[in-house]
Amino acid sequence: MPLIVGHCHGPAHRPPFFRMQLAFSAAEIAAIVQPLSIKGTTDATVRGIAALGLAQAGDLSFLGNPKYKTEVATSAASIVLLPPDYAGEPSIGQQFLFVQKPSVALARLCTRIEQLLWPKPVPGIHPTAVIAPGARVAATATVGPLCVIEEGAVIGERTHVQAQAFIGRNAHIGADCWLMPRVTIATECVIKDRVRLQPGVIIGSDGFGYEFVQGRHEKVPQVGNVVIENDVEIGANSTFDRARFSQTVVGEGTKIDNLVQIAHNVVIGKHCLICAQAGISGSTTIEDYVVLGGQAGVAGHLRIGKGAKADGQTGINSDIEPGSFVKGSPCMPYNFEQRFNVLKKKLPDLFKRVDALETVAEELKKSSAS
C-alpha cells in the first residue's frame, strides 16, 4: 500500500498529491518524534500522512493549528500528533503522541521520509558536465548532467550540483550544499556550508545601477560579489544582485522563499524569514531575526531593526525600530493599521453624514441671517 501525503488541512475534496511505497510502525514513529507521553495503542503500519478530516486507518495526522481541534475526536487516523494540553482520549486502535510542537514533530518525520524518497546521489561527475581544468571539485561531490563549472571555481565536500547548474569563475561552494537544477552562481560569489538553493536561483546577477548622463542611462559597473552564509535556504527563482562594490550578504540560517529579489549591497542578518515576492532595494540592512511577509517591499538605504516584522504587502520607506510590527503602505504600526482599515470601510457613510451636517448648517445660517 503506498504512502499518501496529502494537504495538511483544508476541504475534504482535495486529493492527495503523491504516492510512494513507505511504511512506519508506531514504535518507529515514536522513536523519530520523541513524544512527551503516549495514549492508546495501535498495531497499524502507517503508510500515509493526511489532514485530520481526510485521514483513514493507516494514516498519521497532527493538530498543528488549534482551529482544527474539534476534528481530532472524529479523525480516523491511526496515529495523531498532539500538543501536551489536548484533553481528549484516543479511539480503540488509535494512538495519540503528545509532543511539544506537532508541526515540528511532523517535520522530523518528513525529514526521514525525504531521506528515503530522495537519497543523496552517488559522488562523481556526469560525462556531459563541462569542468574547466583549473576548477576543483571534491571527490565526494556530485556534478550532474550539463553543468558548467568555470576556471578557478571550487566545489566542496559532499556538495551536490544538479543538472544544468552554472558555477562561474572563481566562485566558491562550501561543503554539504545542494544546488538544484538551473541554479546560477556567478563569478567570484561565495556559498558557504549546508546551503540549499532551489531550482532557478541566481546568485550574483548585476546590481541595477545607472547614472543619467547627457540624456542617456549610463551603466554603473557592479564589481562586488554575493556571500551566502552557512545554513541558508533560498526558494525557486529568487535573485541576488552582486554588490556595486564590497558584498551583498545573506546571514547564517536565513530562509528565503520563492521569487524574492535582493538588490546590490543589501546585508541580511542571521535567521531572518523573507516570504515570496518580497523585494529589498539596494544598500538596505536587515538585522537578525527579521520577518518580511509576502510581497513586502523595502526601499533602499534603510535599516530594519532586529526582530522586526512586516505583514504581507507592507511598503517600508523609512527605518524600522527593533521589535516593531508594521503593516500597510506606507507602513504603520500593525495595530494602528488594523484600526485604520476598519475605519476606512466607514468613510463613505461618514462623508454622507458630513454632507448632511453641512446642509443643515447652511440652512441654519440662512435662517439666522433672515
C-alpha positions as CSV (number, residue, x, y, z in Angstrom):
1,M,0.0,0.0,0.0
2,P,1.5,3.4,-1.0
3,L,2.4,6.3,1.3
4,I,-0.1,9.0,0.7
5,V,1.0,12.5,1.6
6,G,-2.0,14.9,1.4
7,H,-2.7,18.5,2.2
8,C,-2.1,19.5,5.8
9,H,-5.6,21.0,6.3
10,G,-8.4,22.0,4.1
11,P,-11.6,20.9,2.4
12,A,-12.2,17.2,2.3
13,H,-12.5,17.2,-1.5
14,R,-8.8,17.9,-2.0
15,P,-6.9,14.9,-3.3
16,P,-3.5,13.6,-2.1
17,F,-0.6,15.0,-4.2
18,F,1.8,12.0,-4.4
19,R,2.1,8.3,-3.6
20,M,5.2,6.4,-2.7
21,Q,6.0,3.0,-1.2
22,L,6.9,3.5,2.5
23,A,5.8,2.1,5.9
24,F,6.4,3.0,9.5
25,S,5.4,1.2,12.7
26,A,4.1,3.0,15.7
27,A,7.4,2.3,17.5
28,E,9.4,3.7,14.6
29,I,7.4,6.9,14.6
30,A,7.7,7.3,18.3
31,A,11.5,6.9,18.1
32,I,11.6,9.7,15.5
33,V,9.3,12.3,17.1
34,Q,10.3,11.5,20.8
35,P,6.8,12.1,22.4
36,L,6.5,13.6,25.9
37,S,3.7,11.0,26.6
38,I,1.6,8.4,24.7
39,K,-2.1,7.5,25.0
40,G,-3.6,4.4,23.3
41,T,-2.1,1.7,21.2
42,T,-2.2,0.7,17.5
43,D,-0.9,-2.2,15.5
44,A,-1.4,-0.3,12.2
45,T,1.5,0.3,9.9
46,V,1.5,3.9,8.9
47,R,1.6,4.4,5.2
48,G,0.2,7.8,4.8
49,I,0.1,11.4,6.2
50,A,-3.2,13.2,5.9
51,A,-5.3,16.1,7.4
52,L,-7.4,15.2,10.4
53,G,-10.6,15.3,8.4
54,L,-9.2,13.2,5.5
55,A,-7.3,10.6,7.4
56,Q,-8.1,6.9,7.3
57,A,-6.9,3.9,9.2
58,G,-3.2,3.6,8.5
59,D,-2.6,7.3,8.3
60,L,-0.8,9.7,10.6
61,S,-2.3,13.1,11.2
62,F,-1.4,16.1,13.5
63,L,-3.0,19.1,15.2
64,G,-0.8,21.9,14.1
65,N,-3.5,24.7,14.3
66,P,-6.0,25.0,17.2
67,K,-8.6,25.9,14.6
68,Y,-8.9,22.1,13.8
69,K,-9.1,20.9,17.4
70,T,-12.7,19.6,17.1
71,E,-11.6,17.3,14.2
72,V,-9.4,15.2,16.4
73,A,-12.2,13.4,18.1
74,T,-13.7,12.2,14.8
75,S,-10.4,11.6,12.9
76,A,-9.8,8.0,11.7
77,A,-6.0,8.4,11.7
78,S,-4.2,5.6,13.4
79,I,-1.6,8.0,15.0
80,V,-2.2,11.6,15.8
81,L,0.5,14.1,16.9
82,L,-1.0,16.4,19.6
83,P,0.1,19.3,21.8
84,P,0.5,18.5,25.5
85,D,-2.6,20.3,26.6
86,Y,-5.0,18.3,24.4
87,A,-7.5,16.6,26.8
88,G,-9.3,14.0,24.6
89,E,-8.9,10.2,24.5
90,P,-8.0,8.1,21.6
91,S,-10.4,5.6,20.0
92,I,-9.8,1.9,20.0
93,G,-6.8,1.0,17.8
94,Q,-5.7,4.7,17.8
95,Q,-2.6,6.2,19.4
96,F,-2.0,9.8,20.5
97,L,1.5,11.0,20.7
98,F,1.9,14.2,22.7
99,V,4.7,16.4,21.6
100,Q,5.8,20.0,22.3
101,K,5.1,21.2,18.8
102,P,3.1,18.8,16.5
103,S,4.2,20.6,13.3
104,V,7.9,20.3,14.3
105,A,7.4,16.6,15.1
106,L,5.8,16.1,11.7
107,A,8.7,17.9,10.1
108,R,11.2,15.5,11.7
109,L,9.2,12.5,10.4
110,C,9.2,14.1,6.9
111,T,12.9,14.6,7.1
112,R,13.2,10.8,7.4
113,I,10.7,10.3,4.6
114,E,12.7,12.8,2.5
115,Q,15.9,10.8,3.0
116,L,14.1,7.6,1.8
117,L,12.5,9.3,-1.2
118,W,15.4,11.3,-2.4
119,P,18.7,9.7,-1.2
120,K,21.8,11.6,-1.9
121,P,23.3,10.9,-5.3
122,V,26.5,8.9,-5.7
123,P,29.6,11.2,-5.9
124,G,31.0,11.8,-9.3
125,I,30.9,14.0,-12.4
126,H,28.4,13.3,-15.2
127,P,30.1,12.9,-18.6
128,T,28.1,15.8,-20.1
129,A,29.3,18.3,-17.5
130,V,31.9,20.8,-18.6
131,I,34.6,21.4,-15.9
132,A,37.4,23.9,-16.5
133,P,40.9,22.5,-16.0
134,G,41.5,24.9,-13.1
135,A,38.3,24.1,-11.2
136,R,38.4,22.0,-8.1
137,V,35.6,19.5,-7.4
138,A,35.8,17.5,-4.2
139,A,35.9,13.7,-4.7
140,T,32.8,13.4,-2.5
141,A,30.8,15.9,-4.5
142,T,28.3,15.3,-7.3
143,V,28.1,17.2,-10.5
144,G,25.0,16.5,-12.7
145,P,24.3,16.5,-16.4
146,L,25.1,19.6,-18.5
147,C,26.6,21.6,-15.6
148,V,29.2,24.2,-16.3
149,I,32.0,24.9,-13.8
150,E,34.4,27.6,-14.8
151,E,38.1,28.2,-14.2
152,G,39.1,28.6,-10.5
153,A,35.7,27.5,-9.1
154,V,35.7,25.3,-6.0
155,I,33.0,22.7,-5.1
156,G,33.2,21.5,-1.5
157,E,32.9,18.1,0.1
158,R,29.6,16.2,-0.3
159,T,28.0,19.1,-2.2
160,H,25.5,18.1,-4.9
161,V,25.2,20.2,-8.1
162,Q,22.2,19.1,-10.1
163,A,21.5,19.3,-13.8
164,Q,22.3,22.5,-15.8
165,A,23.7,24.4,-12.9
166,F,26.3,27.1,-13.7
167,I,29.2,27.9,-11.4
168,G,31.2,31.0,-12.5
169,R,34.8,31.8,-12.5
170,N,36.4,31.7,-9.0
171,A,33.1,31.0,-7.3
172,H,33.4,29.0,-4.1
173,I,30.8,26.5,-2.9
174,G,31.3,25.0,0.5
175,A,30.5,21.6,2.0
176,D,27.2,19.8,2.2
177,C,25.4,22.2,-0.1
178,W,22.6,21.2,-2.5
179,L,22.2,23.2,-5.7
180,M,19.1,22.2,-7.6
181,P,18.6,22.3,-11.4
182,R,19.4,25.6,-13.3
183,V,21.0,27.3,-10.3
184,T,23.5,30.0,-11.3
185,I,26.4,31.1,-9.1
186,A,28.1,33.9,-10.9
187,T,31.8,35.0,-10.9
188,E,33.5,35.4,-7.5
189,C,30.4,34.6,-5.4
190,V,30.7,32.6,-2.2
191,I,28.3,29.9,-0.9
192,K,29.3,28.6,2.5
193,D,28.3,25.3,4.1
194,R,25.0,23.5,4.2
195,V,23.2,25.9,1.8
196,R,20.2,24.7,-0.2
197,L,19.3,26.5,-3.4
198,Q,16.0,25.6,-5.1
199,P,15.7,25.5,-8.9
200,G,16.4,28.6,-10.8
201,V,18.1,30.6,-8.0
202,I,20.5,33.2,-9.3
203,I,23.4,34.4,-7.1
204,G,25.5,37.3,-8.5
205,S,23.5,38.9,-11.3
206,D,24.5,42.6,-11.8
207,G,23.0,45.1,-9.4
208,F,20.6,47.6,-11.0
209,G,22.7,50.7,-11.2
210,Y,22.7,53.5,-13.8
211,E,23.6,57.2,-13.9
212,F,21.7,59.6,-16.1
213,V,24.4,61.4,-18.2
214,Q,23.8,63.7,-21.1
215,G,20.4,62.3,-21.9
216,R,21.1,58.6,-21.5
217,H,21.4,56.0,-18.8
218,E,25.0,55.0,-18.3
219,K,25.6,51.7,-16.6
220,V,27.4,51.7,-13.3
221,P,29.7,48.6,-13.1
222,Q,28.9,46.2,-10.3
223,V,32.3,44.8,-9.2
224,G,31.5,43.3,-5.8
225,N,30.2,39.8,-5.0
226,V,27.5,37.9,-3.1
227,V,28.2,35.9,0.1
228,I,25.7,33.3,1.3
229,E,26.5,32.2,4.9
230,N,26.0,28.8,6.5
231,D,22.6,27.0,6.6
232,V,20.8,29.4,4.3
233,E,17.9,28.1,2.2
234,I,16.7,30.0,-0.9
235,G,13.5,29.4,-2.8
236,A,13.0,28.9,-6.5
237,N,13.7,31.7,-8.9
238,S,14.9,34.1,-6.3
239,T,17.7,36.5,-7.4
240,F,20.6,38.1,-5.5
241,D,22.4,41.0,-7.1
242,R,26.2,41.3,-6.8
243,A,27.3,44.4,-4.9
244,R,28.4,47.6,-6.7
245,F,31.5,47.2,-4.5
246,S,32.1,45.1,-1.4
247,Q,29.4,42.4,-0.8
248,T,25.8,41.6,-0.8
249,V,25.4,39.3,2.2
250,V,22.7,36.8,3.4
251,G,23.4,35.8,7.1
252,E,23.6,32.4,8.7
253,G,20.3,30.4,9.0
254,T,18.2,32.8,7.0
255,K,15.3,31.3,5.0
256,I,14.1,32.9,1.8
257,D,11.0,32.0,-0.2
258,N,10.4,31.8,-3.9
259,L,10.6,34.8,-6.3
260,V,12.4,37.2,-3.8
261,Q,14.6,40.0,-5.2
262,I,17.6,41.1,-3.2
263,A,19.4,44.2,-4.6
264,H,23.1,45.2,-4.6
265,N,24.9,45.8,-1.3
266,V,21.9,44.6,0.8
267,V,23.0,43.0,4.1
268,I,20.6,40.5,5.6
269,G,21.3,39.2,9.2
270,K,21.0,35.8,10.8
271,H,17.9,33.7,11.0
272,C,15.6,36.0,9.0
273,L,12.5,34.9,7.2
274,I,11.7,36.5,3.9
275,C,8.5,35.4,2.2
276,A,7.6,35.1,-1.5
277,Q,7.8,38.1,-3.9
278,A,9.3,40.3,-1.3
279,G,11.9,42.8,-2.6
280,I,14.7,44.7,-0.9
281,S,16.3,47.7,-2.5
282,G,20.0,48.5,-2.6
283,S,22.2,49.2,0.4
284,T,19.5,48.3,3.0
285,T,20.4,46.4,6.1
286,I,18.1,43.8,7.5
287,E,19.2,42.9,11.1
288,D,18.9,39.5,12.7
289,Y,15.5,37.7,13.1
290,V,13.5,40.0,10.9
291,V,10.4,38.6,9.2
292,L,9.1,40.1,5.9
293,G,5.7,38.9,4.7
294,G,4.9,38.1,1.1
295,Q,5.2,40.9,-1.4
296,A,6.7,43.2,1.3
297,G,8.8,46.0,-0.3
298,V,11.7,47.7,1.3
299,A,13.2,50.9,-0.1
300,G,16.9,51.5,-0.4
301,H,19.4,52.7,2.2
302,L,17.3,51.8,5.2
303,R,17.8,49.8,8.4
304,I,15.2,47.3,9.6
305,G,15.9,46.6,13.3
306,K,16.5,43.2,14.9
307,G,13.3,41.1,15.3
308,A,11.1,43.5,13.4
309,K,8.1,42.0,11.4
310,A,6.3,43.3,8.3
311,D,3.0,42.0,7.3
312,G,2.3,40.9,3.7
313,Q,2.4,43.7,1.1
314,T,3.8,46.2,3.5
315,G,5.7,49.1,1.9
316,I,8.6,50.2,4.0
317,N,10.1,53.6,3.2
318,S,11.8,54.5,6.5
319,D,13.9,52.9,9.1
320,I,12.1,50.4,11.4
321,E,12.9,50.1,15.1
322,P,13.9,46.7,16.5
323,G,11.0,44.6,17.6
324,S,8.4,46.6,15.6
325,F,5.4,45.0,13.8
326,V,4.3,47.0,10.8
327,K,1.7,46.8,8.1
328,G,0.4,48.8,5.2
329,S,1.9,51.1,2.6
330,P,3.4,53.3,3.7
331,C,3.8,51.2,6.8
332,M,2.4,52.0,10.1
333,P,2.3,50.1,13.5
334,Y,0.3,46.9,12.9
335,N,-2.5,47.6,15.4
336,F,-2.9,51.2,14.2
337,E,-3.1,50.0,10.6
338,Q,-5.7,47.4,11.5
339,R,-7.9,50.1,13.2
340,F,-7.4,52.3,10.2
341,N,-8.6,49.6,7.9
342,V,-11.8,49.2,9.9
343,L,-12.4,52.9,9.8
344,K,-11.8,53.1,6.0
345,K,-14.9,50.9,5.5
346,K,-17.0,53.6,7.3
347,L,-15.7,56.5,5.2
348,P,-18.5,56.6,2.6
349,D,-21.1,56.7,5.3
350,L,-19.1,59.3,7.2
351,F,-18.9,61.6,4.1
352,K,-22.7,61.3,3.7
353,R,-23.2,62.4,7.3
354,V,-20.8,65.3,6.9
355,D,-22.6,66.4,3.7
356,A,-25.9,66.3,5.6
357,L,-24.4,68.3,8.5
358,E,-23.1,70.9,6.1
359,T,-26.5,71.2,4.5
360,V,-28.2,71.7,7.9
361,A,-25.5,74.2,9.0
362,E,-26.1,76.2,5.8
363,E,-29.8,76.3,6.3
364,L,-29.4,77.4,9.9
365,K,-27.0,80.1,8.8
366,K,-29.6,81.4,6.2
367,S,-32.4,81.2,8.8
368,S,-30.3,83.2,11.3
369,A,-29.4,85.8,8.7
370,S,-33.1,86.4,7.8
